[in-house]
């Protein structure tokens, strides 16, 4: 408590010396404030009322994801020429945080599409690959994903590619893509 009072005293004296106060330094630019409010309003209106039901029923929020795409939130850092919003990392962080306030799993969908799917293609893909694999994933009609294997599993994993983003059919306890993947290699110790 004493340390907190000491820090507060230091900030007050620093502000009185004619320097800018920390709250002024931490204020978001106007564009980011508008983005934050837009995302917050969407999350409160469209996601918060259904978040528990989505989780309980293991449903994918297809309609809400399409709406996020229409808002440009599925491709925040993607250049406008490829169909994205053309914003910065701060805008991306704000969008993920505010959408996650309404529904954490939808925040993960937004995050995966922006960073784990689009990020590597934007950074390492050729122009042809970007046209083919980025533009269709900025609107929410198609959503990017990634696969993660777990070391030490004894069974090969089966995955099924579904044509409908709001349904996924487990196949014998796994998701199946009409392709059997080999078991992962042992993890080096």
C-alpha positions as CSV (number, residue, x, y, z in Angstrom):
1,X,0.0,0.0,0.0
2,X,2.8,2.4,0.8
3,X,4.4,1.7,-2.6
4,X,1.2,2.5,-4.3
5,X,0.9,5.8,-2.4
6,X,4.5,6.6,-3.2
7,X,3.9,5.9,-6.9
8,X,0.8,8.1,-6.9
9,X,2.8,10.9,-5.3
10,X,5.5,10.6,-8.0
11,X,2.9,10.7,-10.8
12,X,1.2,13.8,-9.3
13,X,4.4,15.7,-8.9
14,X,5.5,14.6,-12.4
15,X,2.2,15.9,-13.9
16,X,2.5,19.2,-11.9
17,X,6.0,19.8,-13.4
18,X,4.3,20.6,-16.8
19,X,4.9,17.1,-18.3
20,X,2.1,15.1,-19.9
21,X,0.3,12.8,-17.5
22,X,0.4,9.0,-18.2
23,X,-3.3,8.9,-19.1
24,X,-2.6,11.4,-21.9
25,X,0.1,9.1,-23.2
26,X,-2.1,6.1,-23.1
27,X,-5.1,7.6,-24.9
28,X,-6.0,5.7,-28.1
29,X,-6.1,7.5,-31.4
30,X,-9.6,8.4,-32.6
31,X,-9.7,5.7,-35.3
32,X,-8.8,3.0,-32.7
33,X,-11.4,4.4,-30.3
34,X,-14.1,4.1,-33.0
35,X,-13.0,0.6,-33.7
36,X,-13.1,-0.4,-30.1
37,X,-16.6,1.0,-29.7
38,X,-17.8,-0.7,-32.9
39,X,-16.4,-4.1,-31.7
40,X,-17.7,-3.6,-28.2
41,X,-21.2,-2.8,-29.5
42,X,-21.2,-5.8,-31.8
43,X,-20.0,-8.1,-29.1
44,X,-22.7,-6.9,-26.6
45,X,-25.5,-7.0,-29.2
46,X,-24.6,-10.1,-31.3
47,X,-22.4,-12.4,-29.2
48,X,-22.9,-12.0,-25.5
49,X,-26.6,-13.1,-25.6
50,X,-25.7,-16.4,-27.4
51,X,-22.1,-17.1,-26.1
52,X,-23.1,-19.7,-23.5
53,X,-25.5,-21.5,-25.9
54,X,-22.7,-21.6,-28.6
55,X,-20.4,-23.2,-26.1
56,X,-22.9,-25.5,-24.6
57,X,-24.1,-26.8,-28.0
58,X,-20.6,-26.8,-29.6
59,X,-21.9,-24.6,-32.4
60,X,-20.0,-22.4,-34.8
61,X,-21.4,-18.9,-35.0
62,X,-21.5,-18.8,-38.8
63,X,-23.8,-15.8,-39.2
64,X,-21.9,-13.7,-36.7
65,X,-18.6,-14.7,-38.4
66,X,-19.9,-13.5,-41.7
67,X,-20.9,-10.2,-40.0
68,X,-17.4,-9.9,-38.6
69,X,-16.1,-10.4,-42.1
70,X,-18.4,-7.6,-43.4
71,X,-17.0,-5.3,-40.7
72,X,-13.4,-6.1,-41.9
73,X,-12.5,-7.8,-38.6
74,X,-11.5,-11.2,-40.1
75,X,-8.7,-9.5,-42.0
76,X,-7.7,-6.5,-39.8
77,X,-4.0,-6.3,-40.9
78,X,-4.6,-7.5,-44.4
79,X,-4.0,-4.9,-47.0
80,X,-7.1,-3.3,-48.6
81,X,-5.9,-4.4,-52.0
82,X,-6.5,-8.0,-50.9
83,X,-9.9,-7.3,-49.3
84,X,-8.7,-6.6,-45.7
85,X,-9.1,-3.6,-43.5
86,X,-5.5,-2.5,-43.9
87,X,-5.1,-1.6,-40.2
88,X,-2.3,-2.1,-37.7
89,X,-1.5,-4.6,-34.9
90,X,-3.0,-2.3,-32.3
91,X,-6.3,-2.4,-34.2
92,X,-6.0,-6.2,-34.3
93,X,-5.4,-6.4,-30.6
94,X,-8.4,-4.1,-29.8
95,X,-10.7,-6.2,-32.1
96,X,-9.7,-9.5,-30.5
97,X,-10.1,-8.1,-27.0
98,X,-13.5,-6.5,-27.6
99,X,-15.0,-9.4,-29.5
100,X,-13.7,-11.8,-26.8
101,X,-15.5,-9.8,-24.2
102,X,-18.8,-11.0,-25.8
103,X,-17.7,-14.5,-26.7
104,X,-14.3,-15.9,-26.1
105,X,-14.6,-18.7,-28.7
106,X,-15.6,-16.2,-31.4
107,X,-12.6,-14.1,-30.4
108,X,-10.4,-17.2,-31.0
109,X,-12.0,-17.7,-34.5
110,X,-11.2,-14.0,-35.3
111,X,-7.7,-14.4,-34.0
112,X,-7.0,-17.7,-35.8
113,X,-8.2,-16.3,-39.2
114,X,-6.2,-13.1,-38.8
115,X,-2.9,-14.4,-37.4
116,X,-2.5,-18.2,-37.7
117,X,-4.1,-18.5,-41.2
118,X,-3.7,-15.1,-43.0
119,X,-0.4,-14.1,-41.2
120,X,1.9,-16.6,-42.7
121,X,0.4,-16.3,-46.2
122,X,0.8,-12.5,-46.1
123,X,4.3,-12.7,-44.8
124,X,5.7,-15.6,-46.9
125,X,3.2,-16.2,-49.8
126,X,3.8,-15.2,-53.4
127,X,1.4,-12.7,-55.0
128,X,-0.4,-15.5,-56.7
129,X,-0.9,-17.4,-53.4
130,X,-2.1,-14.2,-51.7
131,X,-4.7,-13.7,-54.4
132,X,-5.9,-17.3,-54.2
133,X,-5.7,-17.9,-50.4
134,X,-6.2,-14.5,-48.8
135,X,-9.0,-12.7,-50.6
136,X,-11.7,-15.4,-50.2
137,X,-11.0,-15.5,-46.4
138,X,-11.5,-11.8,-45.6
139,X,-15.3,-11.8,-45.8
140,X,-16.3,-14.6,-43.5
141,X,-17.7,-16.8,-46.2
142,X,-14.6,-18.9,-45.8
143,X,-12.7,-19.1,-42.5
144,X,-9.1,-20.1,-42.1
145,X,-7.9,-22.6,-39.6
146,X,-4.9,-24.5,-38.5
147,X,-4.1,-28.0,-37.3
148,X,-2.1,-29.0,-34.3
149,X,-0.9,-32.5,-33.6
150,X,-0.1,-33.8,-30.1
151,X,3.1,-35.8,-29.5
152,X,2.7,-39.1,-27.8
153,X,-0.6,-40.1,-29.3
154,X,-0.8,-43.7,-30.4
155,X,-3.6,-43.4,-33.0
156,X,-3.4,-41.5,-36.3
157,X,-5.7,-38.5,-36.4
158,X,-8.6,-38.4,-38.9
159,X,-10.1,-35.1,-40.0
160,X,-13.2,-34.3,-42.1
161,X,-13.4,-31.2,-44.2
162,X,-17.0,-29.9,-43.9
163,X,-18.5,-27.8,-46.6
164,X,-20.8,-26.1,-44.0
165,X,-18.9,-24.0,-41.5
166,X,-21.6,-24.3,-38.8
167,X,-21.5,-28.1,-38.5
168,X,-18.7,-30.6,-37.8
169,X,-19.3,-34.3,-37.6
170,X,-17.0,-36.2,-35.3
171,X,-15.9,-39.6,-36.7
172,X,-15.2,-42.1,-34.0
173,X,-14.1,-39.5,-31.6
174,X,-12.0,-37.6,-34.1
175,X,-12.7,-35.1,-36.8
176,X,-12.2,-36.6,-40.2
177,X,-11.1,-35.0,-43.6
178,X,-11.2,-38.1,-45.7
179,X,-7.4,-38.3,-45.1
180,X,-5.5,-40.2,-42.5
181,X,-2.5,-38.4,-41.2
182,X,0.4,-40.4,-39.8
183,X,1.0,-40.3,-36.1
184,X,3.2,-37.4,-35.0
185,X,6.9,-38.0,-34.6
186,X,8.1,-38.3,-31.0
187,X,8.9,-35.1,-29.3
188,X,12.7,-34.6,-28.8
189,X,13.6,-34.4,-25.2
